[in-house]
Amino acid sequence: MNEIDIMDIGGFKAGHAQDEKGITGCTVLLFDKQAPAGVDIRGGGPASRETPLLNPVADAKGIHGLVLSGGSAFGLDAAGGVMKYLEERNIGFDVGVTKVPLVVQSCIFDLVIGNKDARPDGKMGYEACENATYDNFKQGNYGAGMGATVGKYMGRECSMKSGIGSYAVQIGELKVGAVVAVNALGDIYDIDTDRKIAGALDTDGKLFDDETAYFKAAASIQNMFTGNTTIGTIITNAGLEKTALNKVASMAHNGYGRAIRPVHTMADGDSIYAVSVGDVAADINLVGPLSAYVMAKAIASAARSARSIDGYKAVCDL
């Protein structure tokens, strides 16, 4: 198994747009052709658009674009700009009189950082499409990761800056990668060392040395809602259809469980998409566990790539 660049998977472009003063943004994936996709939502408070398209009983065979953004439910407007961009290029599902781009979206809650009135909109979504490229994927304080923070169970003053990250691997012809905006209530762990790398900080500005800090906080704090949700997608060249991709998205949540602790709380809206951009023959029992692995690695990359902003420390500051 070899690590590869996420863009080496092929079959899609990726672009970011962000408001660095308002501290929010969006990330867009544009697929070369209508791509089969699935989704699994585990958190208690998701903000999403067009997710019913990915239900195996729905007629849609795939999607043309995927948006990850900030702004909570307000940020769902960004998909409108992506639809406009695709419509102008005659990309979409042919309904006779026109072509309708099928675009799904999930948002993180980043209203507590920067300006609460700064939210991704159609203009920002369109800009992210214009910025989309096959060449590289910027990590950290870009796109949907612009306003991402982690370790919020001890309060804003104890939390840390996170961002958006990616990671991908190849085995033979099979390629599997993950893109994720990490905005978690919990702490972030490196799965290779099982070491905490980001999260809630103590009064000395250091990470708590074990997981008991959360349990102590949860026992005394009545309302854990402090603005969370981790959203991401698996991208693979495995030739899988919608039903199998829904299962892959489900299995990828094991990556969340390995790298984010705690995860899937009612104060999170954790969601994972899974998209096929190729036709390589591969067993789901390989693609699924690989998806969990690359997702966990992408989460750590998101935390390590972030930089401090608006009073939030980043990994590089510790």
GIKA-V565149 format. One record per helix or strand of 3 or more residues. SS is the DSSP state (alpha for helix, beta for strand). FROM is the first residue (numbers start at 0). TO is the last residue. If there is no record, write none. Layout:
SS:FROM:TO  SS:FROM:TO
//
This chain:
beta:1:3  alpha:5:8  beta:11:18  beta:23:34  beta:36:40  alpha:50:53  beta:62:68  alpha:71:87  beta:102:106  alpha:121:130  alpha:142:144  alpha:151:153  alpha:155:157  beta:163:170  beta:173:180  beta:186:189  beta:194:197  alpha:211:219  beta:230:237  alpha:241:258  beta:270:279  alpha:283:304  alpha:314:316
//
